[in-house]
């Protein structure tokens, strides 16, 4: 479905903005990528969303 994880995360950001009006803080994303150990609830939401996308359980926007 997605060529790489960054494509998937970009689609997730779009989904969160369109469905929940939730803008993902770019600085937070940068910190988590740089440290590799700084997690938030968005990581859990992304994992659930990504799994559902792979199983085609969520509508595309």
C-alpha positions as CSV (number, residue, x, y, z in Angstrom):
1,X,0.0,0.0,0.0
2,X,2.7,2.5,1.0
3,X,6.2,2.5,-0.5
4,X,7.8,3.4,2.9
5,X,6.9,4.3,6.4
6,X,7.2,8.1,5.7
7,X,4.5,7.8,3.0
8,X,2.3,6.0,5.5
9,X,3.0,8.6,8.2
10,X,2.2,11.4,5.8
11,X,-1.1,9.7,5.0
12,X,-1.8,9.3,8.7
13,X,-1.2,13.0,9.3
14,X,-3.7,13.9,6.6
15,X,-6.2,11.4,8.0
16,X,-5.9,12.9,11.5
17,X,-6.3,16.5,10.2
18,X,-9.3,15.7,8.0
19,X,-11.1,13.4,10.4
20,X,-10.3,14.9,13.8
21,X,-8.9,18.3,13.0
22,X,-5.7,17.2,14.8
23,X,-2.6,18.9,13.5
24,X,0.5,16.9,14.3
25,X,3.4,19.0,15.7
26,X,6.3,18.8,13.3
27,X,8.8,19.5,16.1
28,X,7.4,16.6,18.1
29,X,7.9,14.3,15.1
30,X,11.5,15.5,14.6
31,X,12.3,14.9,18.3
32,X,10.8,11.4,18.2
33,X,12.7,10.5,15.0
34,X,16.0,12.0,16.3
35,X,15.9,10.4,19.8
36,X,14.2,7.2,18.7
37,X,12.8,6.7,22.2
38,X,10.5,9.6,22.7
39,X,7.0,8.2,22.2
40,X,3.5,9.7,22.5
41,X,-0.1,8.5,22.1
42,X,0.2,9.3,18.4
43,X,2.6,6.4,17.9
44,X,-0.1,4.0,19.2
45,X,-2.7,5.7,17.0
46,X,-0.5,5.4,14.0
47,X,0.2,1.7,14.6
48,X,-3.5,1.0,14.9
49,X,-4.3,3.1,11.8
50,X,-1.5,1.6,9.8
51,X,-2.6,-2.0,10.6
52,X,-6.2,-1.1,9.6
53,X,-4.9,0.4,6.3
54,X,-3.0,-2.8,5.5
55,X,-6.2,-4.8,6.1
56,X,-8.3,-2.3,4.2
57,X,-10.5,-1.6,7.2
58,X,-10.5,2.2,6.9
59,X,-11.9,4.2,4.1
60,X,-9.5,6.3,2.1
61,X,-9.9,10.0,2.2
